[in-house]
Amino acid sequence: MLRLENVVKKFGDKRAVDDISLLVPRGQLVGVIGASGSGKSTLLRMINRLGDPSSGDIYYGDVNVTRLQGRALRQWRARCAMIFQQFNLAGRLDVLTNVMMGRAFHAPLRRSVFKLWTDEEKALGLSALEGLDIGRLSGQRADTLSGGQQQRVAIARALVQEPELVLADEPIASLDPRNTQVVMDALQHINRHFGITVICNLHSLDLARKYCDRLVGLAGGRLVFDDVPAALTEHVARDLYGLESADVIGAGAQGLAVPDAQSGLALAH
């Protein structure tokens, strides 16, 4: 279980993340929603320890992630894989080599630097690609792939880390609708098939409602919504997104429940 206790992240006088406490059981697919600048990316980066909290603690099981250093921190980043919006692939290298870089967390430094992967490790990488329906592309240069294919390579790279937790930071922001569905299907697959916990920052409420077991809403760095997707009403969405609400609700507004006096929304205080 992932547990955040009163986590704060300050940039100068601004609180990008403001006193967030959160429990995420193993095996959930959690969507983190909120307007631009609400603290979504900062939150995920702190969980992976790409940024450190200004105060508060992050636990995974009994391990205090915020106290890890050196080898222990490296091991945590292997257990907690990160997928980014911009893929972060080496374009001149082939697909399989890019995937195998996920094994660098497990291999001795010399083997990872010189890309001396074992046959077993290569088989693991090919299996990850096959599971995402891109095994045929293993020998192709990464920079020749479509955006959706590159993101699936990034997901395969995360999978060969053999993580217990995957953090996806706006993984579909630069993709067209078709590739968006392919990538979200892939994230749902690794969650359902492997039981890996997935926490995914999303801007689209339609996608968040379709794919996620649970939605966590941030506004101004604070946790203001935490419930099942069906509880996300249009009223709550407008509170979360403010001036951006027309962009994220739009034609999908009819899919959001209309609140009434008895709605019992799970707004966090």
N, C-alpha and C positions, 0 to 999 in steps of 0.2 A: 504493500500500500504506500502511495505517495502522500505525504502530509506536509502542508505549509502552515507555519504558525507565525502570524503577525508579521508577514514579510513586507518590508518597505525598501524601495529603491529611490534614492534622491539623486537628482542632477542639479547641483547648486541648491537653490531654494525650492525647486519644483519636485514634487513627489510623483514620479512616473508610475510607481506601484505603491499603493497606500494602504498598509495594514491588512493584507490579504491572508486569510486563513482558509484552508481548503483540504478536503480529503478526497483522494481518487483511488478507489479500489482497483485491484489488479483485474485486467481484462476489459475495462470500459473503453469505449470510443467517445472521447469528450471533445466537443467543439467549443472553442473560446471565441466569443463574438464581441463586437463593440466597434465604435467609430475609430477612424484613424487617430492615432495618438492616445488611445485609451489605456495603453500599457500591455497589450497582448504580446508583442514580440519581446519586450523587456522581461515579461514574466517567464516565457519559455527559455530565454537565454540564461536566466538565473537558475532555473531547474537544471540545465545542462552545465552550469558553472562557466559559461562564456562571459558572464557578468556576475558580480558578487552583490548580495543584498547589503543595503546600508544598515539594516537591522532585521531581526527575526531569524527563523531557522527553517530549513527544508530537510525533511527526513524521507528516506526510502527504507521501509521496514524500521529497523533499529539504528540504521546508519544516518548520522547527521551529515548530510551532503555539504552543508556550508562550511564544515570544518576540515574537509578533505584536502590533502596536498600531495604533490609528487606522484608516486606510483598509484596510491589509492585514488587520486583524482583521475588519473588516466584510466584506471579500471572502471570508475563510475561512468566516464564518457563512452566506454565500450558498452556498458549496460544500458545507457540512455542515449540512443542514436538521435541525430538531428538531421532533418530534411529542410532545405532552404528553398526560397522562391526562385533563386537564380541557378539552381542545380549544382553549381560548384564542381563541374567535371573538368578534367584535363582534355581539352578538345582534340589535341594531336594524338592522344593515346586511344587504343581500341577500347571497346565497351567492356570486355572482360577485365582488362587491366584496371580500368576505373573502378569496377566492382570490387576487385581484389584489394583495393586500398582500404576497404573497410576492415580487412584482416590485420591491418597495421597495429590495431589496438592489442592484438593477441600474439603477434609474432615478435621475435627478438629484433632489435633495431637493425642489425645488419641485413637480415632477410627482408625486412620491409623496405629499406633504402634501395636494395638491389633487386627488389621484386622477385625474390626467390621463393615462390609459393610451392607448396607441396601438391602432389596430385589430388590428395583429399581436399585441400583448400580450393583448388580449381574446380573440382567437382561440385563443391558447395556453391561457388559462384555461378556456375552454369545452371545448377538447380534453381537458384534464386531467379535467374533470368528466365528460365523456362516457366517458372511459376507465374511470372508476369507477362508471359507470351511474347518475349523478345529474345529468346535463346538464339534465334537465327541471326541476330545482329551482333553476336559476341565478338566477331573479328573486325567489325566496322569501326571506323573512326567516330568518336563521340560527337564531333562537331558537324557530322553529316546527318545527324538524326533530327527529327522534329522535336518541338518542345515537349510534347507529351511523352515521346520515347525517351528523351533525356531525363525527364523526371522519374520515369520508371527505372532507369538505370540508377538514379540516385536512391530510389527505394530499395533496389536490389543491393546496392552498396551498404545501406543501413542494415539490411537483413543478414548479411554475412558477418556483421558484428555480433550476431546472436544476442540481440538486445532483449531486455525485459520491458523496455519503455521506448516508444518512438515519439519524438516531438516534431511536428510538421508546422513550419512557420509560413503561412500563406502559400502552400505548395502549388496552388492552381491560379495564382494571381495573374500570371502572364500567358495563360493558356486559352485556346478557343473552346467553345462549348463541348465539342466532341472529346477533345483531349482532357478537358476538365472531368468529364464522366469517367474516362478510362483511369485517370489517376485516383479519383475518389474511390472507384471500385477496387483499385489495387490496395489502397489503405484499409478499406473495409475488409478485404480478403485477409490481409496479414493479421488484422485484429481478430476476425472470426476463426480463421484456420489455425493460426499459431497461438492464439490467446494472448497476444502482445497488447499491452495497454497503449493506446494512441491518443495523444492530445494534439489537436489540430486547430490552428488559428484560421478562421474563415470570415470572409466579408459577406458572403451570400447567405441570407437566411433560408432560402429555399434548400440549398445544399446542406446547411447545418441541420435542418429539420429532417431531411431525407436520410442522412447517413449516420447521424450521431445518436448515441444512447442518452446523452445528457448534454445540456448547454450551460456554459458559464459565461455570464455577461459582465463586461467591465465598462465603466464610465468614469473618466477622470482618474484612472488608476485604482478605483475602488471596485470591489465585488458587489454588484447590485442585482444580479439574477443568478440563480442556481437551481435548475429543475429539468424535468424531461422536456423534449421539444414541443410536445402538445400544449405545454403551459405558456409558451411564448406567444402572447397575444400581440395584436397590432399596437395596442396602447403601450405595452412594455417595449416593443421595438422602437417606437418613436421616442420614448424616454432614453433608450440606450444610444440611439444614433443621432438624435437632434436634427440638425440641418441636413445630414446625410440620409435621413430616413427614406426620402423619396427614391434614392438610388438603390437601396437594399431591399425595400419593400416592393415598390413598383407594381408590376403585374402579378407578383406573388402574394399581394395583400389578401386576396381572397382565400389563400391557404392558411392564414392566421386566424385564430379564433377571435371572436369579438367579445371583449370583456363585459361583464355585467356586475351588478352589486354583489353577487354571490360567487365571483370567479375564484377567489382564494389563491391569488397569484403568489408564487414563492419568491418574493423580493427579499434580497438579503439586506440586513441592516447592520 
